[in-house]
Amino acid sequence: MALLASSRPRAELGERILRTVALLERRGYALPPDLLGEVCVGGRLGEPAVREAVAAEPALELRSGLVVRVGGPATAAISERASCHQQAQARYLPEALAFVRTLVRLSPYVLAVSIAGSLASGGFKASDDVDLNLVVENGRRHLAYVALNALGLAHALRHRGKPVDVHTARPLAPRVMTANLVLERSQCFPLERQDEDMAYELLIAQPVYGAGFWQEVVGHNPELLRHFPQLGSRQAAWEQRVGRAAPGWLFPRALDRPARALGSAGWRYMQWTRRGRPEALARVAYVRQTMRPYALFGDSR
């Protein structure tokens, strides 16, 4: 009886780690035991507990120092990303923080911004773009999308020599800063989606502006904490203090309609430029799926 009682917690621990590994795999990366424990479904785990559970779980293994599923994808590209991250982050994080400060100064309807994607999760390469999550005042989602992309294009024109891949190559200038998720205030209270993937998106994203607002979102959506209790104590090491340079009355809700038309046209044009790159189109399809129902233009980018 005691054996059954002791084996049940080990099995539950293995299931939590397996769920976390699968979640990371869907996003295209993996983590070593110490970092995996920090973002484990159900709450933080110490490295020894992760290693013990991986050794006991037949579906998991340590490969190239990363916790992966047995028979899962190759880890060479993931390991390369991890090895590049520190150097690439040191170069591009200051750029991203400066970009967010400019965006917030010029866009008084922006309530909160966080850095998401590979720059936040630990696998950033110089050829990647920087994904940003935004919360904005009601009726200004498309305005925020257009503002971010207009500033992003101006920023990218100064970085024409940046390395690119099939996802970040585009006409005129590479993709450097991009909108990952744009929510209006009303969409946050409550969030329509409070599933494991959305909770992880909020956990891994690093608040840059409006950290208090992000915590308010978590507090009003308690299901997120059931998936990842770590959200309740998340730190905001990258938070920036930003003064406003433009008054709010310059951006009435009426501007959102023409911004939607402009943003939609720009989005369709970008998909047209990807027509000969199946890998890029597949990535767009994946992002569309993960960001529903919050995608703009029926899509996310």
N, C-alpha and C positions, 0 to 999 in steps of 0.2 A: 504493500500500500504506500509506504514511504517512497519507494522507487517511482511509482506512478505520479505521486505528488511532486517529486523533484524534477521529473522529466517533462511535466506539463509546462512549467515556466521556460525551460530551455527550448521547447518546441515553439512556444509563443514568441520568444525572442528571435528564433530563426525565421519565423513567418514575418515579423516586423522588418527584419533586415532584408529578407527576400523582396518584400513589397517596395522597400526603399530602392534597392538595386534595380528593380524593374522600372520604377519611376524615373530614375536617372538614365537608364538605358533608352527609354522612349525619347529622352532629350539629347541623346547622343554622347553621353560621357559616363565615367565611373570615378569612384573615389577610393583612396586608401582607407584602412580601418579607422584611423583617428578622426579623419574628416567625415567619414560616413556616420560615425557615432554622433557627431554634432547635429546632423540633419536627419536622424533616423525617424521614421514614422512612429508616433506614439511617445516621443520624448528622447532626450539626449541619452547616449550610452557611452561608457568609457571604452577606450581601445581594447583593454583585456577582454571585456564582455563581448565585443564585436568579434574578436579573433576566436574566442571559444565557441561562439555560436556558428561562425562560418565553418569551423572544423567539424562541428556536429551536424551541419545541414548538408545533406547529399547534393542539393541543387545549387550550392554555392562553392566558390573556390577563390583562392588568392592567385591572381595571375599578373605578373609584372608589377607586383606591389599593390594592385587594385582588387577590390572585391567585385566579382562578376558572377553571373550565372554560368553554370557548367553548360558548355555548348553555345554560349552567348557570342556576341560579336567580337572580332579581333580587337586587342587592346593596344596595338602598336600606335595607331593614330591618336588614341586617347592619351597614351603615355607621352607622346610628342607634345600634345597640347599642354599637358601638365608641366612639362619641362620648360616650355616657352613662356608660361604664364607670368612669372614674376617680372621678367625683363619687359614683356609687352605691356603689362599693367603699369609698370613704372613710367612708361612713355605715354600711354593713352589715358590713364585715369585723370591726370591734371587737365588734359584737353577736355575730357568729358565733364569734369566739374566746372570748368570755365564756361563751357557751352550751356550747361544747365543754369548757371548764374545769369547769363545773357538772356536765355529764354524766359526766365522768371521775371527779370527786370522789365522786359518789353511786353510781357503777357500777364497782366494783373488778374486775369481770370483763372490762372493756374494755381491750384491749391496744394498740390503735392507732386513730387517727382522722385522716382527711384531708378537706380541703374539695375538692369536685369541681365539675363543672358549670360554669355561666357565670361564677361568681365567681372560679374558678380559671383559666378559659381566656381571659378578657378581654372578654366581651360581656355583662356583668351590667347589668340594668335594675332600677329600684326595684320593679317589679312581679314580679320573679323570686323564687323561693325559693332557699334555700341547700342544696345537696346535700352530704351527708356520707357518706363511706365508712368502715366500721368493721371491725376484726377483734376477735373476742371469744374468750373461753375456750370450749372444747368444751362443747356441750350448753346454750348460753345465747344462741343467735341470736335466738329469738323474745322472750326476756326483754329483750335489748338493744333490739329493735325497739319493744316496748311502752314501755320506759323512755324511749327517745328521743322517741316520739310523745307520751307523757304530758307530758314536760318541754316539748316543742315546742308543745303546746296551751296550757300555762300561759304560755309565752313569747309566743305569738301573741295571747293575750287582752289583753296590754299594748300590742299594735300593731294595734288594729282599724282605725286610719286608714291603714294601709299600702296603697299602690296594688296592685291585683290585675289579673290577666288571666284568660282562660278556664282556665288551668292551675292558678292559685294561689287562685282564689276557692273558698271552702267555707263551710258553715254556721258560725255563731258567730264565727269568727275566720279570717283569711287563713292560707294556708300560708306559713310563714317558714323553719323548719328542718325538713328532711325526710331520711329514710334513702334513700340511693341504692343502696348495696351493703353487705350485712352478711355477713361471712365468719367461720367458726369457724377456730381455729388449725389444725386438721387439714386443712382445705380448702386451706390455703396451701402445704403441703409434700407433694407438689407441687400447683400449681394445675392443675385439670382443663383449663382454658383458658389457653393461652399464645400466642394468635393476636395479630394486629396490633391489633385493636380493644381487646383486654384490655390489651396493652402500652401503648397510648396512654392508656387510662383511668388506669393507674398513673403514667404520665409526667406527665400534665397535672394530676392531683390534687396538692394542696399539703399535705404532712404538717403536722399541728398537734400531735399527741401520738403518741409512739412512733415517731419517725422512724427509729430504729435497727432497730425491728422491720420497718418497710416495706423497708429496705435488705436485711434478712435474707431477706425474701420474694423480692426480686429476685435475690439471690445463689443461692437454691435453685431458681430457675426460669430457667436460662440462655437458654432460647429467647426470653424477653422482650427480652434484650439484643441478640439478632440483629435484631429489628425496630427497636429504639431503643437504641443504645449509650449515649445520653444518660442513661438510667436509672442507669447505674453511677456517675454523678457528680452526681446531683440534689441540690440544696441544700434545706434546710428553714428558709426564712426566717421562716415563720409558727409555728414550733414553740413550744409553751407548756410551762412547768414546772408540774406539778399535783400537789398532795398529796392523798392519799386521806382521805375523811371517813367512809367506811363500811367495816366489815370484810367480807372475802369470805364468811365463813360465813353471813352474812345472806341469801345468794343461792345456795342449793343448786341442783343440776341439776333437781331435782324441780319447781321453779317454771317450768321451760320449757314443760311440757305445758299448764298453764292459760294461760300467756302466749300460747302458740300459738293456743288457742281464742279468746282475747280479741283478739289481733292480727288473726286471720282475720275475725272478726266486724266489726271496725273497718274492715278493708280492703274488705269487701263493701259496707259502708254507704257508704264514700266512692265506690265505683263507682256505686252507686245514685244518689248526688247528682249524678253526672256524666251521667246518662242522657240529658239534653237538650242535651248539649254534644259534638257529634261530634268537634270538634277536640281536646278534652281526652281523649276515649276513644281517638282515634288516637295521641295521644302516649303514653298508657299502653301501648297495644299495641306501639309501637316500643320502649319501655323493657323490656317483657317479653321481646322478642326479643333485645335486646342483652345482657341480664343473665342469660340462661340459660347454664348450669344452676344459677345461684346465687340465683334468685328465691325469695322466701318465698311460701308459700301457692299455689305454682304460678304466681305473678305476682311482680312486683318491688316493688309498693307497697301 
